[in-house]
Amino acid sequence: MAGANKLKLWLLADGAPGHWSQSQGIADALAQAHEVEILRVMLKVRSSLWKRLGRLCLPWIRNPAFWLARVYDLTLPAGQPDLIISSGANTLLANALLARQRQAPNTYSGTLKGYDASAYRVIFTVVGLGVPNNCVLPLPPVPADIFNVPELATGAEPLVAVLVGGDGAGYEFREADWQAMAAWLNALVAERGARLLLTTSRRTGVDAERLLKAALPADALAQAVWWSEAPQPVVRDFLSRASCVVVTEESLTMVAESIYARRQVYTLMPRSAAPNDNDGRALAAYAEAGLIQRIPLEQPIQAIPGGPELAGGFPDVPQLIRSALEPYLAGKQVS
C-alpha cells in the first residue's frame, strides 16, 4: 500500500494506562486490515469547570477551538486525522470537539458519563448503552500483544499469575481479606503443585504487601514484584507464562487482560465489594460466558473450584471492532 493511503489515527491520551490500552486495542484491530500511522495526542484538563460546561453545552458548540483552549493543555499533530480514538472520561469532550473541528469520524471506548452519544460515530462498551451507535463487545479492546498471547510451552513448570490490586471502584480490602487471599493462594498452590508469579500494584499498599509476604511461603513464589519496593511492568510476561490467573476484581482492565490470556481466570472479591452498575453487569456477563470464576473471599475455603469453562469459542474482538468502524473509513484501501 502506498504511504499516502495510510490510515492516520489520532489517539488521545490522558495518562491512564488502562485507557491507553483500550485506544491502542482499537488501533491495532484496524492495523490488521490497513496500513496505519498512529499519532499520540497527550492532553491534560486545565479547567474542570469549563469541562463540565462543555459537556452540558456540547450539542450547541460551534467554536471547538475556543473550548479546546479553555479546557485542555494539548498540542495537535499536523495534518488531518482519518479517525480520532480515545478512552477515559477526561478525553470525551476533546474527542467530540476535535471530530467537529476536523470533520473527522471518531470513536470512544467506555461509558459516556453524561455526554451526548451523537457526538461519536461508534461507542464501544461491554454493557449496552441503548443508543444506536453503541457496539457492544464481549470484552474491551486490548493491544495486539495481549490479544495474541503465545501458547504455553509443552512441559513448562505449572505457574499461576497473581495480579493484586487494592481499594478502588467500589471495592475495599481489609486485613481479613488479605489473610483470606493468602490462604486461598496457598490452597491453590498445594492443589495444583504450582508456584506463583505475583505482582502487587500501586493500589495495594505497604501493609497489605507485608501481610502477603508473611503468609506466602518463599518457596511458593517463582517470582514476586512488590510494587512499593521496586515496581516493574510484568503483567504481560506473567500472563504469557502462567497456566492459570488469579486477579483482584476491582480493575476491569486487569480482569480483561487476564481473560485475553485464554487461561483459567479466578477473580477475587473482598467482603466489601460494591461495583457500579456497569462494572457489575460486565463481571456478571464474563462469568455467565465462562470467561471467569468469581471467588468471594468471605467464604471459607472448602475446595478450589475447577476453572471456568468458556461457552463457545474465544471472541474475535478485533474483527468486531473493524466491522463497526469500516463504514466510516470509506475510500481507505484495505491491505
C-alpha positions in Angstrom: 0.0 0.0 0.0 1.3 3.5 -0.8 2.2 5.7 2.1 -0.4 8.2 1.1 -3.1 5.7 1.8 -2.1 5.2 5.4 -4.9 5.4 7.8 -4.0 8.4 10.1 -5.2 7.7 13.6 -5.1 10.3 16.4 -5.1 8.5 19.8 -6.0 10.9 22.6 -4.1 10.0 25.9 -5.0 11.2 29.4 -2.0 9.4 31.0 -4.0 6.4 32.4 -2.5 3.1 31.2 -5.9 1.3 31.1 -7.4 4.0 28.9 -4.5 3.9 26.5 -4.7 0.1 26.4 -8.2 0.3 25.0 -7.4 3.0 22.4 -4.3 1.1 21.3 -6.5 -2.0 21.0 -8.8 -0.2 18.6 -5.9 1.0 16.5 -4.3 -2.5 16.5 -7.6 -4.0 15.3 -7.6 -1.6 12.3 -3.9 -2.3 11.7 -4.8 -5.9 10.8 -6.6 -4.6 7.7 -5.0 -1.2 7.0 -1.6 0.4 7.0 -1.9 2.8 9.9 0.0 5.8 11.2 -0.6 6.3 14.9 -0.2 9.7 16.4 -0.4 10.0 20.2 -2.1 13.3 21.4 -1.4 13.9 25.1 -3.9 16.1 26.9 -4.4 17.4 30.4 -7.5 19.1 31.7 -6.7 22.7 32.7 -10.2 23.6 33.9 -12.7 21.1 35.4 -15.3 23.9 35.4 -15.0 24.5 31.7 -15.0 20.8 31.1 -18.3 20.4 32.9 -19.8 23.4 31.0 -18.5 21.8 27.8 -20.4 18.6 28.5 -23.6 20.5 29.0 -23.2 22.8 26.0 -21.7 20.2 23.6 -24.7 19.9 21.3 -24.6 23.6 20.6 -20.9 24.3 20.5 -19.9 25.9 17.1 -16.4 27.0 18.0 -14.5 23.9 19.0 -11.1 25.6 19.1 -12.2 28.1 21.7 -13.4 25.3 24.0 -10.4 23.1 23.4 -8.2 26.0 24.5 -10.3 26.7 27.6 -10.5 23.1 28.8 -7.2 21.4 27.8 -3.5 21.7 27.5 -2.7 19.8 24.3 -0.6 20.1 21.1 -2.2 18.8 18.0 -0.3 17.0 15.2 -0.1 18.4 11.7 -2.4 17.2 9.1 -5.9 15.7 9.1 -6.9 12.6 11.0 -8.9 9.8 9.4 -10.1 8.7 12.8 -10.0 10.0 16.3 -9.8 7.4 19.1 -10.0 7.7 22.8 -11.0 6.2 26.2 -11.3 7.8 29.6 -13.7 10.4 30.8 -11.2 13.3 30.5 -10.9 12.6 26.8 -14.7 12.6 26.0 -15.0 16.3 25.3 -11.7 16.6 23.4 -12.7 13.7 21.2 -16.1 15.2 20.3 -14.6 18.7 19.8 -11.7 17.6 17.6 -14.1 15.5 15.5 -16.3 18.5 14.9 -13.3 20.8 14.3 -11.6 18.5 11.8 -14.8 17.0 10.3 -13.4 13.5 11.1 -15.0 10.3 12.3 -14.4 9.4 15.9 -14.8 6.5 18.3 -14.8 6.2 22.1 -14.4 3.1 24.3 -16.2 3.3 27.6 -19.3 4.7 29.2 -20.4 8.2 28.3 -20.5 9.9 31.7 -23.5 12.0 30.6 -22.1 13.1 27.2 -24.3 13.3 24.1 -23.9 9.9 22.3 -24.5 11.5 18.9 -21.1 13.3 19.2 -19.3 10.0 18.5 -19.6 7.7 15.4 -19.1 4.5 17.3 -19.1 3.9 21.1 -17.6 0.6 22.2 -18.7 -0.8 25.6 -19.1 -4.2 27.2 -22.5 -3.3 28.6 -25.2 -1.9 26.3 -26.0 1.8 26.4 -29.2 1.6 24.5 -28.1 4.0 21.7 -27.9 3.1 18.0 -24.2 3.9 17.6 -23.2 1.6 20.5 -21.2 -1.5 19.6 -21.3 -3.9 22.5 -18.2 -6.1 22.7 -17.8 -9.3 24.7 -14.5 -7.9 26.0 -12.9 -4.4 25.9 -10.3 -3.6 23.2 -6.7 -4.5 24.1 -3.4 -4.1 22.3 -2.4 -6.9 19.8 0.3 -8.2 22.0 -2.2 -9.0 24.7 -4.8 -10.5 22.3 -2.2 -12.6 20.6 -0.9 -14.3 23.7 1.6 -17.1 23.0 0.8 -20.7 23.7 2.3 -22.3 26.8 5.5 -24.3 26.2 5.0 -28.0 26.5 6.2 -29.4 29.8 6.6 -25.9 31.3 6.5 -25.6 35.1 3.0 -25.1 36.4 2.7 -21.4 37.2 -0.1 -19.2 38.5 -0.1 -15.5 37.7 -1.4 -13.4 40.6 -2.4 -9.8 39.9 -3.1 -8.0 43.1 -4.8 -4.6 43.1 -6.4 -2.9 46.1 -9.0 -0.4 47.1 -11.0 1.3 44.3 -14.0 1.2 42.1 -16.3 0.3 45.0 -14.0 -2.3 46.5 -12.3 -2.2 49.9 -9.8 -4.7 51.0 -9.3 -5.1 54.8 -6.9 -7.2 56.8 -9.2 -10.1 56.9 -9.5 -10.0 53.1 -5.7 -10.1 52.6 -5.4 -13.0 55.0 -8.2 -14.9 53.2 -6.4 -14.2 49.9 -3.2 -15.6 51.1 -5.0 -18.7 52.5 -6.7 -19.2 49.1 -3.5 -18.8 47.2 -1.7 -21.3 49.5 -4.6 -23.8 49.0 -4.4 -23.3 45.2 -0.6 -23.9 45.2 -1.0 -27.1 47.2 -3.7 -28.4 45.0 -2.1 -27.6 41.6 1.5 -28.3 42.6 2.3 -24.9 41.2 4.2 -21.8 42.1 3.2 -18.1 41.9 4.1 -15.3 39.6 2.8 -12.5 41.9 2.7 -8.8 41.4 1.1 -6.1 43.5 0.2 -2.7 42.2 0.1 1.0 43.3 -3.3 0.4 44.9 -2.1 -2.5 47.1 -0.2 -0.6 49.8 2.7 -1.4 52.1 0.6 -3.0 54.9 -1.1 -5.4 52.5 2.2 -6.4 50.9 3.8 -7.0 54.3 0.9 -9.3 55.2 1.1 -11.3 52.0 4.8 -11.7 52.3 4.4 -13.1 55.8 1.6 -15.5 54.8 3.0 -16.9 51.5 6.0 -19.3 51.8 9.1 -18.1 49.9 9.2 -21.5 48.0 5.7 -20.9 46.7 6.9 -17.8 44.8 8.5 -18.3 41.5 8.8 -14.5 41.1 7.3 -11.7 43.1 7.1 -8.0 42.4 6.3 -5.8 45.4 5.2 -2.5 43.9 6.0 -0.3 46.9 9.6 -1.5 46.8 10.5 -2.0 43.1 7.7 -1.6 40.6 8.1 -3.4 37.4 5.7 -3.8 34.4 5.5 -7.6 34.5 1.8 -8.3 33.9 2.1 -9.4 30.2 5.1 -11.5 30.9 3.4 -13.3 33.8 0.2 -13.9 31.8 2.2 -15.5 28.9 4.0 -17.9 31.3 1.1 -18.9 33.5 -1.5 -21.7 33.1 -3.9 -20.1 35.5 -4.6 -16.5 36.5 -5.8 -15.0 39.8 -6.8 -11.4 39.8 -8.5 -9.0 42.2 -11.8 -7.8 40.8 -11.7 -4.1 41.2 -9.8 -3.4 38.0 -11.8 -4.3 34.9 -8.7 -3.7 32.8 -6.7 -6.3 34.8 -9.6 -8.7 34.6 -10.0 -8.3 30.8 -6.2 -8.7 30.2 -6.3 -11.9 32.3 -9.2 -13.2 30.2 -7.3 -12.5 27.0 -4.6 -14.8 28.2 -7.0 -17.6 27.5 -6.2 -19.3 30.7 -8.4 -20.2 33.7 -9.2 -16.9 35.4 -10.3 -16.6 39.0 -11.4 -13.1 40.2 -11.2 -12.4 44.0 -13.9 -10.3 45.7 -13.3 -8.7 49.2 -16.1 -8.6 51.7 -16.8 -5.0 50.9 -17.5 -5.1 47.1 -19.9 -2.7 45.5 -19.0 -2.2 41.8 -21.0 0.3 39.9 -23.8 -0.9 37.6 -21.7 -1.0 34.5 -18.8 -2.9 36.1 -21.1 -5.3 38.0 -23.0 -6.2 34.8 -19.7 -6.7 32.9 -18.4 -9.0 35.5 -21.7 -11.0 35.6 -21.6 -11.3 31.8 -18.0 -12.6 31.9 -18.9 -15.2 34.5 -22.0 -16.3 32.5 -19.9 -16.7 29.4 -17.4 -18.9 31.2 -14.6 -16.3 31.0 -14.0 -16.0 34.7 -15.0 -17.7 38.0 -15.7 -15.2 40.8 -14.3 -16.1 44.3 -15.8 -14.3 47.4 -13.0 -14.0 50.0 -15.6 -14.0 52.7 -16.4 -17.7 52.1 -14.3 -20.3 53.9 -12.1 -22.5 51.7 -13.6 -25.9 51.2 -12.1 -26.9 47.9 -10.6 -25.0 45.0 -13.2 -25.0 42.2 -12.4 -26.1 38.7 -11.6 -23.4 36.3 -14.3 -21.6 34.3 -15.5 -23.2 31.1 -15.7 -21.0 28.0 -19.1 -21.1 26.4 -18.2 -21.3 22.7 -15.0 -20.1 21.0 -12.9 -17.2 22.2 -14.5 -14.0 20.8 -12.7 -12.3 17.9 -12.9 -8.7 19.3 -10.6 -7.1 16.7 -12.9 -8.3 13.9 -16.0 -6.9 15.7 -14.1 -3.5 16.1 -13.2 -3.4 12.4 -16.8 -4.3 11.3 -18.2 -1.4 13.4 -15.7 1.2 12.1 -15.2 0.3 8.4 -18.3 2.1 7.2 -16.7 5.4 8.4 -13.4 4.8 6.7 -14.7 5.0 3.1 -12.1 5.2 0.4 -9.3 3.8 2.6 -7.7 0.9 0.9 -7.7 -2.4 2.8 -4.4 -4.4 2.8 
